[in-house]
Amino acid sequence: MKNPHWKREELILALDLYFKLDYGQMHGKNPAVVQLSQDLQALGLHTVVPDPFSFRSVNSVSLKLANFKKLDRNFAGSGMRDGAKHDLEVWQEFQGYRDGLKSEAERIRRIFLHNKEKQMHSRILSANNADFAFQIHKHRETDPLAIQLKMEMVLADKERLKCEVCTFDPTDCYGELGRGMLEIHYTQDPTLLHGLEASDMEDFCVVCSNCHQILNKHFNLIDVEDLRHILESKQ
């Protein structure tokens, strides 16, 4: 099964490059031809590409430029013998309208390439910011001093430790073996912190490992109160 035929947008980009190069520059080693090959592969105009390895490769781009040579009256050589019908249509439309060709090529790049790059950059930034925020979150709730202070504060106030979400007390199930099995969860949004300010013990809550895993799995999507309501709705 052959790769899909060239679409109008692809031909416009190829013709735009054609008029920027000398005839002897239209080969697969030219960085401009390599770049066009990469751009064509990134357009995403075709849903089915049987042979991705050869799809809009530098060789296929060079052949397409050679097809245009056949249509070019200023070219003294023969060019490629076979040219597609759409090659001729695009050539006739733009060969005497270079400014329009340039504008159309820029529009295609803006719509199909630049917007994708911005979206990808945005997704990368968003992912990086989320990862960084979660690292701060984990750093806060695994700080040994914070764990000790929070546990001591709760014990002084309530004389026992239990999960603030599901009320599980490990010592009820395991006796002394369950002591020290609870964890602390940092409840604030790290992205709203102003620098490396000290943690307030009120920003932590005591949780069991199960509830803690759920809270961290859905980091910044649900909080302690949300999970508590979910548990109550199941009872």
Residue pairs with C-beta under 8 A, 6 or more apart in sequence:
1 50
1 51
2 50
2 51
3 46
3 49
3 50
3 51
3 54
3 55
3 56
3 60
4 46
4 48
4 49
5 84
5 86
6 14
6 64
6 84
6 86
6 87
7 45
7 46
8 86
8 90
9 43
9 45
9 108
9 112
10 40
10 43
10 45
10 56
11 64
11 86
11 87
11 90
12 90
12 94
12 101
12 104
12 105
12 108
13 36
13 39
13 40
13 105
13 108
13 109
14 36
14 40
14 61
14 64
14 65
14 68
15 68
15 90
15 91
15 94
15 95
15 101
16 101
16 102
16 104
16 105
17 32
17 33
17 36
17 65
18 26
18 65
18 68
19 98
19 101
20 32
21 30
21 32
21 65
23 69
23 75
23 77
25 32
25 33
26 33
26 62
26 65
26 66
26 69
27 33
27 62
28 34
28 57
28 58
28 59
28 61
28 62
29 58
33 58
33 61
33 62
33 65
34 58
36 61
37 56
37 57
37 58
37 60
37 61
39 109
39 113
40 56
40 61
41 55
41 56
42 112
42 113
42 116
43 108
43 112
43 113
44 112
44 116
45 112
46 55
49 55
54 60
63 80
64 87
66 79
66 80
67 79
67 80
67 82
67 83
67 84
67 87
68 79
68 87
68 91
69 75
69 77
69 79
69 80
70 78
70 79
70 80
70 81
70 83
71 79
71 83
71 87
71 88
71 91
71 95
72 79
72 95
94 100
94 101
94 104
129 191
130 219
130 220
133 189
133 190
133 191
133 219
133 220
134 190
134 216
134 219
136 190
136 193
137 186
137 190
137 216
137 219
138 216
140 146
140 186
140 190
140 199
140 203
140 204
141 147
141 183
141 184
141 185
141 186
141 204
143 199
146 184
146 199
146 201
146 204
147 183
147 184
149 201
150 184
150 201
150 204
150 206
151 161
151 182
151 184
151 206
153 201
154 161
154 206
155 161
160 169
160 171
161 169
161 171
161 182
161 206
162 168
162 169
162 182
162 206
163 169
163 182
163 206
163 207
163 208
163 211
164 205
164 206
164 207
164 224
165 205
165 207
165 208
165 211
165 215
165 224
165 227
165 228
165 231
166 208
166 210
166 211
166 231
168 208
168 210
168 211
169 178
170 178
170 179
170 181
170 182
170 208
171 178
171 179
172 178
174 181
181 208
181 209
182 206
182 207
182 208
183 206
183 207
183 208
183 209
183 212
184 204
184 205
184 206
184 207
185 204
185 205
185 206
185 207
185 211
185 212
185 215
185 216
185 224
186 199
186 203
186 204
187 203
187 204
187 205
187 223
187 224
188 203
189 220
205 224
207 215
207 224
211 227
214 222
214 227
215 222
215 223
215 224
215 227
222 230
